[in-house]
Every structure is written in structure tokens, then in C-alpha cells.
Amino acid sequence: MPTNNDNQLLEKMKQLSFKYPGPKFDAHVHLRSVDETKGLVKIAEKYHIRKSVGIMWENHQQEFHDSFSDRFIYAKFLSSKGMVTGDLKSIFNEIDMIREENFPIVKFWYAPRWRDYVEKEWKQKVEDFRLDDPK
């Protein structure tokens, strides 16, 4: 169900004029349900977006493929909590499961706002946290 923020964003998008009229690729969309995605696809077609990386939390690839054919490259969301808490076994298990489900891409959240979220919700300090830290 679209929110007021979604509707405001759509109104702003209507005002944009794109100079490049050719095909485009969207590298980040969230796929929650086929019904919600139908609206997303209509907007994508309007702006000549031919393909997108579709991020999923569940394994519904076949359902989406049946409805949208080759519109998406599917990625599975991976929680980064295990990286922060040191529970690497859970991360490796999840990656193995994602591979078994034939997802070609793993997506996890790591952005400036992520740091605030981790400290508030997971009660973990991230001041010096780095993804490439060997610890």
C-alpha cells in the first residue's frame, strides 16, 4: 500500500524530465509481493527502466519470474548483525542457504544511517567497525 511519502515521491518524479531517453538499469528495488511490484513495473516502464536488481527477504523467485519474466536479477537480503556481533557462523550459514536458493547476489545494508541503527537497535558499538576488519 503506497504511503503519503510514496505519493509525494511519485509527484516529484512526474516533474522530472530525463535527458537520456534510452533503456536504464535500476540497481536497487525491494520485492515484497507480486501485486505491489506490478505498480513498480508500470513506473519503470514509463521511465525506460528495462531491468532491476530485485532485493528479496524471502525466496519467491519463481513467483516473481512467472509474473515478470526477465525484468529482475534477484538478490537476497543478508542481515549484517552477525558481522557486528561476531557470530560469523550464522553469516556463513545464511550465505550457504542463499547460494542453495540460487540467488546470484547477496545484499546487505551498510550505510551511514546503518551505524545509528546498529547502536540503537542491536546495542552494538560501531565507532571503529570496518567490513574488512580481520577480527
PyMOL commands that set and color helices and strands:
alter all, ss='L'
color gray80, all
select helices_A, chain A and resi 4-15+34-46+61-68+81-85+88-100+112-121
alter helices_A, ss='H'
color red, helices_A
select strands_A, chain A and resi 24-30+49-56+72-77+105-107
alter strands_A, ss='S'
color yellow, strands_A
deselect
rebuild
show_as cartoon
